């Protein structure tokens, strides 16, 4: 008869899966702009640290891009559109 509680041990880490993870991380760093020579000389801890920095940089760039979009929308909302065929007058030439 089978025991009621089936105790399972945690699966062991294999070298092949670790190599796959490291290769995937290297591909991401290469896409972020790192050189092949630099990546070849890095160990796994350095690769992980570089990935963290690259992720932070991309998040900061994304936030800056969103801020620029919001600012450009605010500026375009301020500009008044004139009806077709009419010219806009400068504030100094407007009759009082």
Secondary structure, DSSP 8 states (H G I E B T S, - for coil): ---SS---------HHHHHHHHHHHHHHHHHHT--HHHHHH--HHHHHHHHHHHHHHHHHHHHHHHHHHHHHHHHHHHS----TT-----GGGS--
